[in-house]
Amino acid sequence: MTVPNPSVTPALPPESRYASVVQDHKALWGAVQDRAHEGEGDGLVAAIALHASRALVAYIEYGEDMDFPQLCLLDLRSDAVTTIDSEDLIDSPMIGGMAFTDEDAGLLELQFRDGNTQVVTLDFDAQSVRW
């Protein structure tokens, strides 16, 4: 069963490469993975979370060294990717999921594969994260 994403408001322009997939979590994940591969390589996008009101996707990407995951933000309108300082994730358990628990406050819950969770605060204007 496909899990629907919340509606992006205001809606994405029809020319956005994500307009046709934004409502389908699995399809959006695939599109984010494709976008991640356009840059520097062939990392694994391990988790995504849609921030509907900002029309962006936060995602965790693992590269060649699985001990150094990257937290990235993908703007669905401009297709721009911003990498957030992720040093606090070094050597953490592998992340298997994530979700915005409070979009307005920028609260993002990271769900580790060992069953633990960590809520971080994203500052979208400063493009930073408070652990």
Residue pairs with C-beta under 8 A, 6 or more apart in sequence:
2 24
2 25
2 26
2 27
3 25
3 26
4 23
4 24
4 25
5 22
5 23
5 24
5 25
5 28
5 50
5 52
6 50
6 52
7 23
7 52
8 22
8 50
8 52
8 53
8 55
8 76
9 52
9 53
10 55
11 19
12 18
12 19
12 22
12 55
12 76
12 77
13 19
13 77
16 76
16 77
16 79
17 31
17 79
18 28
18 31
18 76
20 27
21 27
21 28
21 30
21 31
22 28
22 50
22 76
25 48
25 50
28 48
28 50
28 57
29 45
29 48
32 45
32 48
32 57
32 59
32 74
33 44
33 45
35 74
35 79
35 81
36 43
36 45
36 59
36 61
36 72
36 81
37 43
39 81
41 63
41 64
43 61
43 62
43 63
43 64
43 70
44 61
44 62
45 59
45 60
45 61
46 59
46 60
46 61
46 62
46 69
46 94
46 95
46 96
47 59
47 60
47 95
47 96
47 97
47 98
47 110
47 111
48 57
48 58
48 59
48 98
49 57
49 58
49 59
49 98
49 99
49 100
49 108
50 56
50 57
50 100
51 57
51 58
51 100
51 103
52 103
53 103
53 104
54 103
54 124
55 75
55 76
55 77
56 73
56 74
56 75
56 76
56 124
57 73
57 74
57 76
58 71
58 72
58 73
58 98
58 100
58 108
58 122
59 71
59 72
59 73
59 74
59 98
60 69
60 70
60 71
60 72
60 89
60 95
60 98
60 110
61 69
61 70
61 72
62 68
62 69
62 70
62 94
63 70
66 94
67 90
67 91
68 86
68 89
68 90
69 86
69 89
69 92
69 94
69 95
70 83
70 84
70 86
71 83
71 84
71 86
71 89
71 129
72 81
72 82
72 83
72 84
73 81
73 82
73 84
73 122
73 124
73 127
74 80
74 81
75 81
75 82
82 127
84 122
84 127
84 128
84 129
85 128
85 129
86 129
88 129
88 131
89 95
92 112
93 112
93 113
93 114
93 116
94 112
94 113
95 110
95 111
95 112
95 113
96 111
96 112
96 113
97 111
98 108
98 109
98 110
98 111
99 108
99 109
99 111
100 106
100 107
100 108
100 109
101 107
101 108
101 109
101 119
105 121
106 121
106 122
106 123
106 124
107 119
107 120
107 121
107 122
108 119
108 120
108 121
108 122
108 129
109 117
109 118
109 119
110 117
110 118
110 119
110 120
111 117
112 118
118 131
120 129
120 130
120 131
121 129
121 130
122 128
122 129
123 129
123 130
